[in-house]
Amino acid sequence: MHRFASPSALLILIGSLVFLSPAVAQDRTTEEGEAQITDPNVECAPYNYTPVSQAASQFPLMWTLATILPNDTAAQNLYNSIQGQIPDISPKGTQPASLAGDFSDYSYPSDDPDCWWTFSSCDTPKTAGIPSDITTVPEPDTLGYGFDDGPNCSHNAFYDFLQSKDQTATMFYIGSNIMSYPLEAQRAIADGHQVCVHTWSHQYMTAMTNEEAFAELYYILRRLTQFQMEMMKLVIGVTPTCWRPPYGDVDDRIRAIARALGLQTIVWQYDSSDWLGDPTTTNQNYQDLINAAMNGTFNAVGTIILTHELTNFTMSEAIMWYGNLTSVFKHLVPVGVALNITKPYTEDGYTLPTFAQYVNGTHTATITGSASGTNSSNSTSTASHRPSSTSTEGRNSAHILPINSVGWLVVTAVLVGGALSV
């Protein structure tokens, strides 16, 4: 005798399968397929991206301090060629504690001879020939809008939100994250965001030796030779010209190494502290920025805020405060746009809009050729705001839910558990 589930149980089972449908038959071989995933558990499940897996031996281990790999003659030759550009400044503190920001055993002169940001928030180098850090933007009532520590594996809901608002930003990506989630990194280019470097393993740069600091930038950057193709070029097809030091930890020695690799240093003026995960602190810091804007602080020169796509919390906070920011700032733009940097990458064929173009409605980046990873074919296209078979609002509604996904995941688990126990 067959045992049948009750009609109510079958309805529960069908309902739970509907909830779970994004988990099956997902295309995890292309950026566009990856961008359609709405379940953060599926988004964050490991997957294989052949160009990265085949080249893994050419990069440092993920989340380890980078050094020049044995037999990497291209990296060694480049490092040797920039030696004369690096000031004679010693690493700060004692590893490994200093790599995590513990400089308690380090005695440093009070006059800050190295322009050490961590010590004094110094952003104007004291070594001749090194450009000042970017902490503000020249356009009045403008916010340089960007997010650190990506690509976050579950960022589809957040990126969909930005897309629904016709909003692009500057994304500071970590090399180890790019290696784990290359298709998520490609989405930034597809959506028209500006991508900058945030080092290989996200540790305090001034604690590193010259070679380590070089490798932390080199292996996320691109140096295309017959031997090597570095991570940014390998995955997203472009080589950035900007970077942000983790924790803002930079001095003239690190600035010089970055500059020798073609990188402009971008830090910030306001810190949301969202990375702490404390709603009270983060909300107050957002409010302080909004109060400053309302009081006319940015009437002559705009500013930059530090925010992250690090966690569900940081992305949810960005969504929650977005409307408030747009109500007090005339313009929210990528940092490169605010600086009128129309060529954000070393490769030809990718052009950001000027500030004037952006504020007049052109939020797209023009691409000629391949600019979204090694699987792309040559073409002329426009990045940003990927077309969808459904309306923008419909797609956005489907993706925003996972930002606060714990609740519906629990509901799904309860439904599945109940149905399977029948």
N, C-alpha and C positions, 0 to 999 in steps of 0.2 A: 504494500500500500504506500502510495506516494504521500509525502507530507508537504502541504502547500503553505506558504506564508499567508498571513491575513492580508486583505486588500490595503489596510492602513500601513502595514509593514512594507508592502511592495511600493506604495507611494513614497515612503521614507527612503527606500533603496533607490528609486528612480531620482528623487530629489538630490540625494547625496551624490549620485553619479553625475548629475548635472553640475554640481559644485566642483566635482573632481575632474570634469572633462578637460580643463586646460592642461592637466598633467599627462595626458596621453597624446601620442602622435604629434608632438611638438617638433617644429623644425629648428634644430639647434646647430645648423651648419651655416646659417647666414644671419647677418645683422637684422634684416627685416623680420625673419622668422623669430629670432630671439626677442625682438621688441614687442611681439604679439603676446608673449606669456604674461598672464595676470596673476598667477599663483606664486608668491615669493619663495615658497619651498621649492618649486620647480626651477625658478630663476636661479636660486642659489645652489642647486644640485650640480656637482662637477660634470663637466662635459669635455670632450676632446675636440680641439681645433687643430687640425693637422699641421698648418704652417708653424704653430707655436710648439707643438709636441716634437716635431722633426728638428727644430732648432734649439731645443731646451738645453742641450749640452754647451751651447755657445753663450750661455748667460749664467750669472751667479745663481746659487740656490735662492729660492724665494724667501724673503724676510730674514736674510742673513746679510751682514755687512759686506758690501761689494768690494772686491779687489780685482785687479787685472788678472784675468785667467791665464793659466800656463799656456804658452804657445800662441797667445793672441798677439801676434806681432803688430797688427794694425793699431790696437789699443796702446800697446807699449810705445810704438813709434810716435803716436799722437801725443801721448803723455810726455815723452821726452822732448817733443818740440815746443811745449808750452812752459817748460821749467823756468825759463827766463822771465816769464810774465807773473810768476807767483811771488808775492812779498815774503820776506824771511820772518814769518810769524809762526810760533810753535802751536801745536794742538793744545786745546784747553782741557784741563782736568786730567783724570786718569781713567782709562778704559778698564772694565766695561761700564762702570757707574756713570761716567761722563756721557756715554752714548745715550743714556736715558735721562740726561739733564741734571745729574748730580755733580755739581762743581764745588761741593763743600770743602774739598781739600785743595782748591786752587786759589792762589793768591794773585790778584790782578790789580794793576795800578788804577787808582781812583780817577785819573785823567783820561781813561779809556783810549789808549793810543791806537787800538786796532779797530775802532768804531764797531764795537761788539753789541749787536742789537739786544741780546739777552741781558747784557749788563746795564745798558743805558737807553735802549730804544734808538740808538744812533742809526741814522739812515743816510748820512752824508759822509762818504768815505774820506779818510784822512790820508790815504795813499793816492798819489797823483795818478790821473788817467783812468780812474774807475768811476763810472757813472753812479749817481745817487740812486738809491732804491726808490721804487714807485710806491708811494703811500697814499697819494690822493690822485684825483683826475682833474684835468684843467677845466672841464666844462662845468659851469655853474649849475647848482641844484640837480646834480647828477650823481647817481650811485654806481660805482664800479661793482658789478654784481658777479659773484663767482662762488665756487664750492670746492673745498679741499677733500682729499683722501679717497677719491673715486678710482676706478669705477666701482660703485657699490653693486653687488650682485642683484639686489632687489630694487634697483632704481627706476624700473619701468613706470611705476605709478607716478613718481615724481617728475620724470622727464615728460610723461604724457601731460601732466599738469602744466609744466612750462610751455609745452607745445600748444596747449589749448589757450594759453594767454599770449601767444605770439611772442614769447620771451626767450631770448638766448642769453648765455652767461659764459664765464670763463671757468673751465673745469681743470683743476690741478690734480693730475693723475699720478698714482704711485705705480712704479714698474712692476712690483710683485702682484698688485691687483690686476694690472693689464694682462699679466701672464696667466692668471687664474680665470679671468673673465674678458677675453679679447673681444667677443662680439658686443658686450656692453660698452667697451671702449669705442668700438666703431660707431655706436649709436650717436655719440657726441658729434662726430663729424657729419653723420647723416642728418642730424637735427640742426646743424649750423652753429653749434657752440664752438668757442675757441678752446683749444686744448693746450695746457702748459704742463711743465714737468714738476713733479713733487718728490723726486729722488727714487731710488730703487727700493730702499727698506724703511724709510721714514724714521731716521734717527737724527740725533743732534750733530749737525755737520761740523761745527767748530771743534768737536772732540776727535775728529778723524785726522789721520795723516793726509798729506797731499794726495797720495796715490788712492787712498780709500775715497776721499771726497771726489776725485776725478772719476773713479769707477762708479760711484753712486749716481753720477749724472750721465756718464758715457753709456752705460748699459741700458738706460731708459731712453736715451737719445738715439739718434741714428748716425752711424758712420758707415756708409755703404761702400764696401770694397770687394775685391774678389774673395775675401775671407769672411766677411762679417756683415750682417744686417741687424742693427740694433732694434730694441723692442718697439719703440714708437713707430718706426718705419715699417717694421715687420707686420704690425697689427693694423695700424690705422692709415698707413701709407704716407704720412707726413712727418716732418721734423720740426718741433716747436722751437721758437726763439725766446721763450719766456719760462721762468721757473719761480717757485716759491719755496724757500727753505722751511722744512718742518719746524714748527714751533717758532718760526721767525729767526731761528738761530743761525746767524751769519756774521762774519767779520770781513775785513778787507782781504784776507787770504782766500776765503771761500768765494767772495765776490769775484776775485781775480780769476779763479779756476772756472767759475761759471761763465764769466765774460769770454775767456779763451775758447769756450765751447759754443759761443754765440748766443748766450742766454742773458736776458734782461731780468734783474731781480725785482720781484713784486712782493711787497708785504701788505700791510693794512694800517688803517688809522683807528678803526673801531673793531672790537672783538665781541662777537655774540656769546662766546664761551659755551656754545651749544654742545661742544664735544664733552663737556662735563656731565651731560645728561640730567641737569638740574633745571626743571621748568622755571622755578622762581628766579634763578640767576639769569637764565637765557632770556626770559620774557622781560626782565628789567633792563637788560642790555639792549634788546631791540627797542624798548620804549625810550631809553636814553638817546639812541640814535634818532628816533622819530622826533623827540622833543627838541634836539639840536637842530634838526631840519626845520621844524616849525618856528624856531627862534631866529632863523635867518643865518645860521652858522655857515651854510654852504651856498650863500647867495653869490659869492665870487668864485669859489673853487669847490668842486665836488669832492667826494670821499670814497673810500673803499672799506667794506666790512668783511670780516673773516667769518665765514659760515662753512658748513660741511655737508657732504652727502654720506657721512660716515655711518649713520644708523637710521632706523625708522624714526626715532625721535628727532634727529636733526633735520631730516627731510620734512617731517610733519610740521615742525616749527617754521620752516621756510614757507610752507604752504599757508600756514595760519597767519603769518605776518605779511604775506605778499601784498595784500590789498592795502594795508596800512602804509607800507613803503611807497606804493605807487600813488597814494593820496598826498604824500608830503614831498616826494621827489618828482621833478618834472620828467626825469628820464632814468630808467634802470637799463644799463647796457653792459655788455662784456667790457672788460678793462681795455682790451686792444682797440675796441671801437671808440671808447672815450679818449684814447690816445691817438686816434686816427692812424693806427697801424693797419694798413690795408693788406699787407703781405705778412701774415702771422707765422708762416712756415718757410723753411729754406727752399723748398721746391717751388718751381713756377706752377701756375695753373690753379691756385686757390686764393681768392681775394675776399677779404672781409669788407663790408660796407664802411664808408666813412661815417663819422658821427652825424653829419648832416643828412646823409642818406638814411641812416638808421632811424633818426627821430622823425623823418618824413615817411616812414613806413616800410623801408627796404631792410628787412631783418635777415636776409638770405646771404649766403656766401656762394660766389660763383666758382665752380670747379671745372677745370679743363683737364681731362686725363684721369688717372687713378688717384683717388684721395680717400679711400676707405678700406684699406687693407690689401693684401697681396692677391686676393681672389677677384679684385675688381678689374673690369676691362676698361680700356681707354674710351672715354666719352666726354661730351660736354654737357654739364647738367647744373642744376641749382640745388644746393644743400638747404636743409632746414624745412621743418613742417612737412614731414612725409605724408603724401596723400593716403587716404584710407578709403576702404570700400563703404564705410559708414560715415556718418557725420562726425565732425571733430568733437562735438559735445557728447555724442554717443560713445565714442571711443574713450574719451576722458572719463566718463562715468564708470566705464567698465574697469578702468585702471586705477582710479583713485582709491577704491575700496581696499586694496591690499596695504596701503599706507598704514591703516589701522587694522591690520589683518588678523590679529590674535583672536578677536572675538569670533569672526566668521569661520576661522579655522577650527576653533573649539566646537562651534555649532556643527560643522561638517563632521568632526570626529565623533561627536555624540550621535549624529544621525547614522553614520556608517556603523558605529558600534552597536546601536540598537537594531539596525536591520540585519546585521550579520548574526545577531544572537537569536533571531527568530527561529 
